[in-house]
């Protein structure tokens, strides 16, 4: 099924509190359908911020990257499901049992559990520094293979691994891609990046975009410009 352009963008709401996040989302108008709530905002405001975003008509990607013993991760996914989020994340590095339990917690529900592979801020040297003797691409492929064996249906990866995953796993996976920077944007703390158009051509389903939209003088205008890039790419 084709995804409308505004549903392809997930805006990362990395603001410190509810009032600033709600003002930001309201300023975007109808340009985007998804918001990502991460550690900073959720830690500050708790579950209520998810409910407020849902009340604004937004789909919510709760990106807390659960990584714990299987029972705890499973119950965290149950809590995300009860909260009404649309997507949430687990670290695939948590291992086969944790991934299986987490995915099973959302079985036969609208919640999509995404497996986080290698953070877009990490490069090969940093992976090697924590004892993983692989390139980022090799580690991503290894983790996704582990996840799909136990029912994982979606992943988070950098744009540079999209083509690799599409080649091996086909269109069965939902691929959510951070590390997306429009032409002319600073890379910030991301080291494996790509433009929105190139990421979509490679096979991404959703693009997580933060500062290029949220730090712009007009977030709405910035989002509309990116929508133009997406329309050209698709």
C-alpha positions as CSV (number, residue, x, y, z in Angstrom):
1,X,0.0,0.0,0.0
2,X,1.3,3.4,-1.0
3,X,2.1,5.7,2.0
4,X,1.1,9.4,1.5
5,X,4.1,11.8,1.6
6,X,3.1,13.4,4.9
7,X,2.9,9.9,6.5
8,X,6.5,9.2,5.4
9,X,7.9,12.0,7.7
10,X,8.2,11.3,11.4
11,X,9.2,14.5,13.2
12,X,11.5,14.0,16.2
13,X,10.1,16.1,19.0
14,X,13.2,16.6,21.1
15,X,11.9,19.4,23.2
16,X,12.3,19.7,27.0
17,X,8.6,19.9,28.1
18,X,5.0,19.5,27.0
19,X,4.2,23.2,26.3
20,X,7.1,23.6,23.8
21,X,6.4,20.3,22.2
22,X,2.7,21.0,21.7
23,X,3.4,24.4,20.3
24,X,5.9,22.9,17.8
25,X,3.4,20.2,16.7
26,X,0.6,22.7,16.3
27,X,2.9,24.9,14.2
28,X,3.4,22.1,11.8
29,X,-0.3,22.1,10.9
30,X,-1.2,19.2,8.6
31,X,2.2,18.9,6.9
32,X,3.1,15.7,8.8
33,X,1.2,12.9,10.4
34,X,3.8,11.3,12.7
35,X,5.7,12.5,15.7
36,X,8.6,10.7,17.5
37,X,8.7,11.0,21.3
38,X,12.1,10.1,22.7
39,X,13.9,9.8,26.0
40,X,14.2,13.5,26.8
41,X,10.5,14.4,26.4
42,X,9.1,11.2,27.8
43,X,11.3,11.4,30.8
44,X,10.2,14.9,31.4
45,X,6.4,14.5,30.8
46,X,5.6,10.8,31.0
47,X,2.7,9.0,29.4
48,X,0.5,12.1,29.3
49,X,2.5,13.6,26.4
50,X,1.6,10.6,24.3
51,X,-2.1,11.1,25.0
52,X,-1.8,14.8,24.2
53,X,-0.1,14.1,20.8
54,X,-2.8,11.6,20.0
55,X,-5.4,14.2,20.9
56,X,-3.8,16.4,18.3
57,X,-4.5,13.7,15.7
58,X,-0.9,12.5,15.4
59,X,0.4,9.0,15.1
60,X,3.0,8.4,17.8
61,X,6.4,6.7,17.5
62,X,7.5,6.1,21.1
63,X,11.3,5.7,20.7
64,X,12.6,4.5,24.1
65,X,14.7,1.6,22.8
66,X,13.8,-1.0,25.4
67,X,16.8,-3.1,26.2
68,X,16.4,-5.3,29.3
69,X,15.8,-8.9,30.4
70,X,13.0,-10.6,28.2
71,X,10.3,-10.3,30.8
72,X,10.9,-6.6,31.5
73,X,11.1,-5.7,27.8
74,X,7.9,-7.7,27.1
75,X,6.0,-5.8,29.8
76,X,7.3,-2.5,28.5
77,X,5.9,-3.3,25.1
78,X,2.6,-4.2,26.8
79,X,2.6,-0.8,28.5
80,X,3.3,1.0,25.1
81,X,0.4,-0.9,23.6
82,X,-2.0,0.1,26.4
83,X,-0.9,3.7,26.0
84,X,-2.0,3.6,22.3
85,X,1.3,4.3,20.6
86,X,1.6,3.2,16.9
87,X,5.3,2.2,16.9
88,X,7.9,1.6,19.6
89,X,11.5,0.4,19.6
90,X,13.6,-2.4,21.2
91,X,17.4,-2.9,20.9
92,X,18.1,-6.0,18.8
93,X,21.3,-6.3,20.7
94,X,19.1,-7.5,23.6
95,X,19.2,-10.9,22.1
96,X,16.9,-13.5,20.5
97,X,14.8,-14.2,23.6
98,X,14.2,-10.5,24.4
99,X,13.3,-9.8,20.8
100,X,10.9,-12.8,20.6
101,X,9.2,-11.8,23.9
102,X,8.9,-8.1,22.8
103,X,7.5,-8.9,19.4
104,X,5.1,-11.4,20.9
105,X,3.7,-8.8,23.3
106,X,2.3,-6.8,20.3
107,X,1.1,-9.8,18.2
108,X,-2.3,-9.3,16.6
109,X,-2.3,-5.6,17.6
110,X,-1.9,-2.3,15.7
111,X,1.4,-1.7,17.5
112,X,4.6,-2.2,15.3
113,X,7.7,-3.1,17.3
114,X,10.8,-1.9,15.5
115,X,14.2,-3.4,16.1
116,X,17.0,-0.8,16.5
117,X,20.2,-2.0,14.8
118,X,23.2,0.3,15.0
119,X,22.7,3.9,16.1
120,X,23.4,6.4,13.3
121,X,25.9,8.2,15.5
122,X,28.2,5.1,15.5
123,X,30.8,4.2,13.0
124,X,33.1,1.2,12.6
125,X,35.7,2.4,15.0
126,X,33.1,2.9,17.8
127,X,31.6,-0.6,17.1
128,X,35.0,-2.1,17.3
129,X,35.7,-0.2,20.5
130,X,32.8,-2.0,22.3
131,X,34.0,-5.4,21.1
132,X,32.0,-5.8,17.9
133,X,34.4,-6.8,15.1
134,X,32.1,-5.9,12.2
135,X,31.3,-2.9,10.0
136,X,28.0,-1.1,10.8
137,X,26.5,-2.7,7.7
138,X,27.6,-6.2,8.7
139,X,26.2,-5.7,12.3
140,X,22.9,-4.3,11.0
141,X,22.4,-7.3,8.7
142,X,23.3,-9.7,11.5
143,X,20.9,-8.2,13.9
144,X,18.0,-8.0,11.4
145,X,18.4,-11.6,10.5
146,X,18.2,-12.5,14.2
147,X,15.1,-10.4,14.6
148,X,13.2,-11.7,11.5
149,X,13.8,-15.3,12.7
150,X,11.5,-14.6,15.7
151,X,8.9,-12.5,13.9
152,X,10.2,-9.0,13.8
153,X,8.4,-6.9,11.1
154,X,10.1,-3.5,11.3
155,X,13.6,-2.1,11.8
156,X,15.4,1.2,12.4
157,X,18.6,1.6,10.5
158,X,20.7,4.3,8.9
159,X,20.1,5.2,5.3
160,X,23.3,3.5,4.2
161,X,21.9,0.0,5.1
162,X,18.5,0.3,3.5
163,X,19.5,-1.2,0.1
164,X,21.3,-4.1,1.8
165,X,18.2,-4.9,3.9
166,X,15.8,-4.6,0.9
167,X,18.1,-6.9,-1.1
168,X,18.1,-9.6,1.5
169,X,14.7,-9.3,3.2
170,X,12.6,-7.8,0.4
171,X,9.6,-5.7,1.1
172,X,8.4,-7.6,4.2
173,X,10.1,-5.2,6.6
174,X,9.0,-1.7,7.5
175,X,12.2,0.4,7.4
176,X,12.3,3.5,9.6
177,X,15.3,5.7,8.9
178,X,16.9,8.3,11.0
179,X,20.1,10.1,9.9
180,X,18.1,12.0,7.2
181,X,19.4,15.4,6.3
182,X,17.9,17.6,3.5
183,X,20.4,19.2,1.1
184,X,22.3,22.0,2.8
185,X,21.6,20.8,6.4
186,X,24.4,20.2,8.9
187,X,25.0,16.6,9.9
188,X,25.1,17.3,13.6
189,X,25.9,14.2,15.6
190,X,24.9,11.8,12.8
191,X,27.7,10.0,11.0
192,X,25.8,7.8,8.5
193,X,23.4,10.1,6.7
194,X,21.5,10.6,3.4
195,X,19.0,13.1,1.9
196,X,15.3,12.4,2.1
197,X,15.0,11.7,-1.6
198,X,17.9,9.3,-1.7
199,X,16.7,7.4,1.4
200,X,13.3,6.9,-0.1
201,X,14.7,5.8,-3.4
202,X,16.8,3.2,-1.5
203,X,13.6,1.8,0.0
204,X,12.8,3.6,3.3
205,X,9.2,3.6,4.4
206,X,9.5,6.4,7.0
207,X,12.1,9.1,7.6
208,X,12.8,10.4,11.1
209,X,13.7,14.1,10.8
210,X,14.4,16.3,13.8
211,X,16.5,19.5,13.8
212,X,16.2,20.3,10.1
213,X,12.5,20.8,10.8
214,X,12.3,21.6,14.5
215,X,15.2,24.1,14.6
216,X,14.1,25.9,11.4
217,X,12.7,29.5,11.6
218,X,9.4,28.1,10.3
219,X,9.1,24.4,11.0
220,X,6.0,24.2,8.8
221,X,7.9,25.7,5.8
222,X,10.8,23.4,6.4
223,X,8.5,20.4,6.5
224,X,6.7,21.5,3.3
225,X,10.1,21.8,1.6
226,X,11.0,18.3,2.5
227,X,7.6,17.1,1.4
228,X,8.5,18.6,-2.0
229,X,11.7,16.6,-2.1
230,X,9.7,13.4,-1.2
231,X,7.1,14.0,-3.9
232,X,9.9,14.4,-6.5
233,X,11.5,11.2,-5.3
234,X,8.3,9.1,-5.4
